[in-house]
Amino acid sequence: MPTITTAITDLNDLVWGTPMLIAILGSGLFLMLSLKFMPILNIRRGFVEIWKGRAQGDASTGQISPFAALMTTLAATVGTGNIAGVATAIVLGGPGALFWMWCTALVGMATKYCEVVLAVHFREKNGHNHFVGGPMYAIKNGLGYRWAWLGTCFAIFGGLASFGIGNMVQVNSMAASLTVSFAIPAWLSGVCVMVLVGLVILGGIQRIGAVAKTLVPFMCLAYVIAAMVVLVVNYQAIPDALLLIFDSAFNGHAAVGGFTGAAMIAAIRFGVARGVFSNEAGLGSAGIAQAAGTSEDPVTSGLIGMMGTFIDTLIVCSMTGLAIICSGVWSNGLSGAALSSSAFESAMPGAGNYILTTALVVFAFTTILGWSYYGERCWEYLFGARAILPYRLIWVLIIPLGAVSQLDTVWLLADTLNGLMALPNLISLLVLSPVVIKLTQDHFKQR
């Protein structure tokens, strides 16, 4: 077993190494330049389209509203990465990692926009007469059947990764947090989550969308307000914290206490890696949910979809990072969720830890819901509609196992497969970018 773990660790380091991060960041920059910074220039319109997208729309054009589709995407992306991932990036890369996380999000908006545009443009109807889409369908219908194997690779990577990164790892983090903060046994957490998730996902994307559009806005707003309390308590430290972030981004930062120390390259590496892990721009997952939305215009769907990256990283992750740095706990030797919890507890003694734990639990729960749909569409692409019900049952039944198991190897394997999803997706994005540019130009000319 140690040999297998070592092999997976080496593969993970290769998959998430500097070449992959350059590929994701470089592709995003290329797409942003090709679109002439349209995503950044249309952030306001993105919020307007989100508001307008609350209407259900014509059932013949999709199963859920564009707003519910975005909330399903955010359900999958706003998770432990926004709490533990940001803290880990700051510990390993210094405060400057937050700056590079922002840069990743800005170019990631172009990546996410293109992913959604292609997913909606090349979507098709399945055996149940429902729209399905995503990188695998964009590859098959956009690049042709000679490249269908590439779409199959994406579906295999995504389908397998979903059980780890979207299910077992999430419930394991949730159960561990509840055990530490509220002394709730891990097995009990697993059983309760299994029941709740089963009640939702067995109802399909309509029920997932309904829960997501109710729960996700509330959880994001509540978390941001809690983080703002930390900032208000430490308001005098905000200017120095911002200066520290920008200085550390380009100069690195010397070791302090338990802080491991980092040069500029480490700040870039961990900022980009944790940013991608959090918002999933470049991995192709967002298009899977948006393809189910009731939208006849791929560009409008893309404008809505790109806002998921803005909300996830530039708002939620930023609040976590600023809370950690402004409170001064970033160099206290802790890491992950414990560091974020320390920041909240310092501003709200006796309550901060419980607030952070509650946020982590809700974030992890919604991630399980969002990723269940991603995995379902991947397995459906591979084996047809007959795979849907067995997949849902297996998804629900392994939740208690994830809650009580030691998942170091599972986490490494799932994280590796998650990274491999980017390879076929980035190829399709770059090759099909002229299609996106043409659709975008036509859309804005008509307006």
C-alpha positions in Angstrom: 0.0 0.0 0.0 2.8 2.5 0.8 4.2 1.8 -2.7 0.8 2.6 -4.3 0.4 5.7 -2.3 3.9 6.9 -3.3 3.2 6.2 -7.0 -0.1 8.2 -6.8 1.7 11.0 -4.9 4.3 11.2 -7.7 1.6 11.2 -10.3 -0.3 13.9 -8.5 2.8 16.1 -8.3 3.2 15.7 -12.0 -0.4 16.4 -12.9 -0.7 19.4 -10.6 2.9 20.5 -11.3 4.1 23.8 -12.9 3.3 22.7 -16.5 -0.4 22.1 -15.7 -0.7 25.4 -13.8 0.9 27.2 -16.7 -1.4 25.5 -19.2 -4.5 26.5 -17.2 -3.4 30.0 -16.5 -2.0 30.4 -20.1 -5.2 29.1 -21.7 -7.2 31.5 -19.6 -5.0 34.4 -20.6 -5.2 33.5 -24.3 -8.9 33.3 -24.2 -9.2 36.6 -22.3 -7.1 38.3 -24.9 -9.0 36.6 -27.7 -12.2 37.9 -26.2 -10.7 41.4 -25.8 -11.3 41.3 -22.1 -15.1 41.0 -22.6 -15.6 38.9 -19.4 -14.0 41.6 -17.2 -15.8 44.4 -19.0 -19.2 42.7 -18.6 -19.1 41.8 -14.9 -22.0 44.2 -14.3 -24.0 42.6 -17.1 -23.2 39.2 -15.6 -25.0 40.1 -12.4 -27.9 41.5 -14.4 -28.2 38.2 -16.3 -28.1 36.3 -13.1 -31.0 38.3 -11.8 -33.0 37.9 -15.0 -32.1 34.2 -15.0 -34.3 33.5 -12.0 -37.3 32.9 -14.3 -37.8 29.3 -15.1 -38.1 29.8 -18.9 -39.4 27.5 -21.5 -39.3 23.9 -20.4 -38.4 22.8 -23.9 -35.1 24.6 -23.7 -33.9 23.1 -20.4 -34.8 21.5 -17.1 -33.9 24.3 -14.6 -33.6 28.1 -14.7 -30.2 29.6 -15.6 -30.0 31.0 -12.0 -30.6 27.5 -10.6 -27.9 26.1 -13.0 -25.4 28.7 -11.6 -26.3 27.9 -8.0 -25.7 24.2 -8.8 -22.3 25.1 -10.1 -21.6 27.2 -7.1 -22.8 24.4 -4.9 -20.1 22.3 -6.3 -17.3 24.9 -6.2 -18.0 26.8 -3.0 -16.7 24.2 -0.6 -13.8 23.2 1.6 -11.4 24.9 -0.9 -12.8 28.3 0.1 -12.0 27.7 3.8 -9.2 25.1 4.1 -7.8 25.6 0.6 -7.3 29.4 1.0 -5.7 28.9 4.4 -3.3 26.3 3.0 -2.3 28.6 0.1 -1.4 31.4 2.6 0.6 29.1 4.8 2.6 27.5 1.9 2.8 30.5 -0.4 2.6 33.5 2.0 0.0 36.3 1.9 1.0 36.9 -1.7 -0.8 33.7 -2.7 -4.1 35.5 -2.4 -3.0 38.0 -5.1 -2.2 35.2 -7.5 -5.5 33.6 -6.6 -7.2 36.8 -7.7 -5.3 36.8 -11.0 -6.3 33.2 -11.6 -9.9 34.1 -11.0 -9.8 37.0 -13.5 -8.4 35.0 -16.3 -10.5 32.0 -15.1 -13.6 34.0 -15.9 -12.7 33.8 -19.6 -12.1 30.1 -19.3 -15.4 29.5 -17.5 -17.2 31.7 -20.0 -15.9 29.6 -22.9 -16.6 26.3 -21.2 -20.2 27.3 -20.7 -20.7 28.7 -24.2 -19.4 25.5 -25.8 -21.4 23.3 -23.4 -24.6 25.0 -24.3 -23.9 25.4 -28.0 -23.0 21.7 -28.5 -25.4 20.2 -26.0 -27.8 17.5 -27.1 -30.9 15.7 -25.8 -30.6 12.3 -24.1 -33.0 9.4 -24.1 -35.3 11.2 -21.6 -35.5 14.2 -23.9 -33.4 16.3 -21.5 -30.6 18.5 -22.5 -27.1 17.3 -21.6 -23.8 19.0 -22.2 -20.2 19.5 -21.0 -16.7 19.1 -22.4 -17.4 15.5 -23.6 -20.3 16.7 -25.8 -18.4 19.8 -27.0 -15.6 17.5 -28.0 -17.8 14.9 -29.7 -20.1 17.4 -31.5 -17.5 20.2 -32.0 -14.3 18.4 -32.9 -16.0 15.4 -34.5 -16.2 11.7 -33.8 -12.5 11.2 -34.5 -11.9 13.1 -31.3 -14.7 11.4 -29.3 -12.1 9.4 -27.4 -10.9 12.6 -25.8 -14.4 13.2 -24.6 -14.5 9.7 -23.2 -11.3 10.4 -21.3 -12.9 13.4 -19.7 -16.0 11.4 -18.7 -13.8 8.7 -17.2 -11.7 11.1 -15.2 -14.7 13.1 -14.1 -16.8 10.1 -13.3 -14.2 8.5 -11.1 -13.0 11.8 -9.5 -16.6 12.6 -8.5 -16.7 9.7 -6.0 -13.6 11.0 -4.2 -13.4 14.7 -4.4 -17.1 15.3 -4.7 -18.3 12.7 -2.2 -16.1 10.8 0.2 -13.6 13.6 0.8 -16.4 16.1 1.4 -18.3 14.0 3.9 -15.1 13.0 5.7 -14.2 16.7 6.2 -17.7 17.4 7.4 -17.8 14.5 9.8 -14.3 15.4 11.3 -15.4 19.0 11.9 -18.6 18.0 13.6 -16.8 15.5 15.8 -14.3 18.1 16.9 -16.7 21.0 17.4 -19.9 19.2 18.5 -18.7 15.7 19.6 -21.0 14.1 17.0 -19.8 10.6 16.0 -18.5 10.3 12.4 -20.8 7.4 11.6 -23.9 9.4 12.7 -22.9 12.3 10.5 -22.4 9.9 7.6 -25.9 8.4 8.0 -27.6 11.7 8.3 -25.9 13.1 5.3 -26.7 9.9 3.3 -30.4 10.4 4.0 -30.4 14.1 3.2 -28.4 13.7 0.0 -30.5 10.7 -1.1 -33.7 12.8 -0.7 -32.3 15.4 -3.0 -30.3 13.6 -5.8 -32.9 10.8 -6.3 -35.1 13.6 -7.6 -32.7 14.6 -10.3 -31.4 17.9 -11.4 -34.7 19.7 -10.8 -34.5 18.9 -7.1 -30.8 19.6 -6.9 -31.4 22.9 -8.6 -34.3 23.8 -6.3 -32.2 23.1 -3.2 -29.1 24.8 -4.6 -30.9 28.0 -5.5 -32.4 28.2 -2.0 -29.3 27.2 0.1 -26.3 28.5 -1.9 -27.2 32.2 -1.9 -28.0 32.1 1.8 -24.8 30.2 2.8 -22.6 32.5 0.7 -24.1 35.6 2.1 -24.0 34.4 5.7 -20.4 33.4 5.4 -19.4 36.7 3.8 -21.2 38.6 6.7 -19.3 36.5 9.3 -16.0 37.2 7.5 -16.9 40.9 7.4 -17.3 40.8 11.2 -13.7 39.6 11.4 -12.6 42.5 9.2 -14.6 45.1 11.1 -13.0 43.9 14.4 -9.6 44.2 12.7 -10.3 47.2 10.5 -7.1 49.0 11.4 -5.1 46.1 10.0 -6.7 46.2 6.6 -4.4 48.7 4.9 -1.3 46.9 6.1 -2.8 43.5 5.1 -3.3 44.7 1.5 0.2 46.1 1.3 1.5 42.8 2.7 -0.5 40.8 0.1 0.9 42.8 -2.9 4.5 42.9 -1.5 4.5 39.2 -0.8 3.1 38.4 -4.2 6.3 39.7 -5.9 8.9 39.5 -3.1 8.0 36.4 -1.2 8.0 36.5 2.6 10.4 35.5 5.2 9.5 32.7 7.6 7.7 33.8 10.7 7.0 31.4 13.6 5.4 28.3 12.2 5.1 29.7 8.7 7.1 27.7 6.2 8.4 30.7 4.2 7.9 31.2 0.5 9.5 32.9 -2.4 7.6 34.5 -5.3 7.4 31.3 -7.2 5.8 29.6 -4.2 3.2 32.4 -3.9 2.3 32.0 -7.6 2.3 28.2 -7.5 0.0 27.8 -4.4 -2.1 30.8 -5.3 -2.9 29.5 -8.8 -3.3 25.9 -7.6 -5.7 26.7 -4.8 -7.6 29.2 -7.0 -8.1 26.5 -9.7 -9.1 23.9 -7.0 -11.7 26.3 -5.6 -13.4 27.7 -8.8 -12.6 24.8 -11.1 -12.0 27.1 -14.1 -10.3 25.0 -16.7 -11.6 21.7 -15.4 -14.8 21.9 -17.5 -17.3 21.0 -14.8 -19.4 24.3 -14.9 -20.7 23.6 -18.5 -22.3 20.3 -17.4 -24.7 22.2 -15.1 -25.3 25.2 -17.3 -26.2 22.9 -20.2 -29.3 21.9 -18.3 -30.5 25.5 -18.0 -33.4 26.9 -19.9 -31.4 29.2 -22.2 -31.4 29.3 -25.9 -28.4 31.7 -26.1 -25.0 30.2 -25.3 -23.5 33.6 -24.8 -26.0 34.6 -22.1 -25.4 31.3 -20.4 -21.7 32.0 -20.6 -22.1 35.4 -19.0 -24.0 33.8 -16.1 -21.6 30.9 -15.8 -18.4 33.1 -15.6 -19.9 34.8 -12.6 -19.5 31.6 -10.7 -15.7 32.1 -10.7 -16.1 35.8 -9.7 -18.4 34.9 -6.7 -16.4 31.8 -5.6 -12.9 33.3 -5.7 -13.0 37.1 -5.8 -15.7 37.3 -3.1 -15.8 34.1 -0.9 -12.1 33.2 -1.1 -11.1 36.8 -0.7 -13.1 37.1 2.5 -11.4 34.0 4.0 -7.9 35.2 3.0 -8.4 38.8 4.3 -9.9 37.5 7.5 -6.8 35.3 8.1 -4.3 38.0 7.2 -6.0 40.9 9.0 -6.5 38.9 12.2 -2.8 38.2 12.2 -3.2 34.5 12.7 -1.7 33.5 9.3 1.8 32.9 10.9 0.7 31.1 14.0 1.7 27.6 12.8 -1.8 26.3 12.0 -3.0 25.3 8.6 -6.2 24.4 6.7 -9.6 24.8 8.3 -7.9 25.1 11.7 -6.2 28.4 10.6 -9.5 29.8 9.2 -11.2 28.8 12.4 -8.5 30.6 14.4 -9.2 33.8 12.5 -12.9 33.7 13.2 -12.4 32.7 16.8 -10.0 35.6 17.4 -12.7 38.1 16.4 -15.7 36.2 17.8 -14.5 34.3 20.9 -16.7 31.4 21.8 -18.6 31.6 18.6 -16.2 31.9 15.7 -15.2 28.2 15.7 -18.8 27.1 15.6 -19.6 29.5 12.8 -16.7 28.3 10.8 -17.7 24.6 11.4 -21.2 25.3 10.4 -20.1 27.0 7.2 -17.7 24.1 6.4 -20.5 21.5 6.9 -23.0 23.4 4.7 -20.3 24.0 2.0 -19.4 20.4 1.9 -23.0 19.3 1.8 -23.8 21.4 -1.3 -20.5 20.3 -2.9 -21.8 16.7 -2.7 -25.0 17.7 -4.4 -23.3 19.6 -7.2 -20.7 17.0 -7.9 -23.3 14.2 -7.9 -24.8 15.8 -11.0 -21.4 16.2 -12.7 -20.6 12.5 -12.0 -24.0 11.4 -13.2 -23.6 13.1 -16.6 -20.1 11.6 -17.0 -21.4 8.1 -16.4 -24.4 8.7 -18.6 -22.1 9.7 -21.4 -20.2 6.5 -21.0 -23.0 4.0 -20.5 -26.3 5.7 -21.4 -29.3 6.6 -19.4 -29.4 3.1 -17.8 -26.4 4.1 -15.7 -28.3 6.9 -13.9 -30.2 5.1 -11.2 -27.4 2.7 -10.2 -25.0 5.6 -10.1 -27.3 7.6 -7.8 -27.8 4.6 -5.5 -24.0 4.0 -5.2 -23.4 7.7 -4.7 -25.7 7.7 -1.7 -24.6 4.4 -0.2 -20.8 5.3 -0.1 -21.4 8.5 1.9 -21.2 6.8 5.3 -18.1 4.9 4.2 -16.4 8.2 3.4 -17.4 9.6 6.8 -15.6 6.9 8.8 -12.6 6.0 6.5 -9.0 7.2 6.3 -9.0 8.8 2.9 -5.4 10.0 2.3 -4.9 7.7 -0.8 -8.5 8.3 -2.0 -8.0 12.0 -1.8 -4.7 11.8 -3.7 -6.2 9.7 -6.5 -9.4 11.8 -6.8 -7.3 15.0 -6.8 -5.1 13.5 -9.6 -8.2 12.5 -11.7 -9.6 16.0 -11.1 -6.5 17.5 -12.6 -6.6 15.2 -15.5 -10.0 16.5 -16.4 -8.3 19.7 -17.5 -6.3 18.1 -20.3 -9.1 17.2 -22.7 -11.1 20.3 -21.7 -8.2 22.7 -22.4 -7.6 21.1 -25.8 -11.2 21.6 -26.8 -11.3 25.1 -25.5 -8.3 26.2 -27.5 -9.3 24.4 -30.7 -12.9 25.6 -30.5 -12.1 29.1 -29.4 -12.9 30.5 -32.9 -16.5 29.2 -32.4 -16.8 31.0 -29.1 -15.4 34.2 -30.5 -17.8 34.1 -33.5 -20.8 33.4 -31.2 -19.8 36.3 -28.9 -19.3 38.7 -31.8 -22.7 37.8 -33.3 -24.4 38.2 -29.9 -23.0 41.7 -29.2 -23.7 42.8 -32.8 -27.4 41.9 -32.3 -27.5 43.8 -29.1 
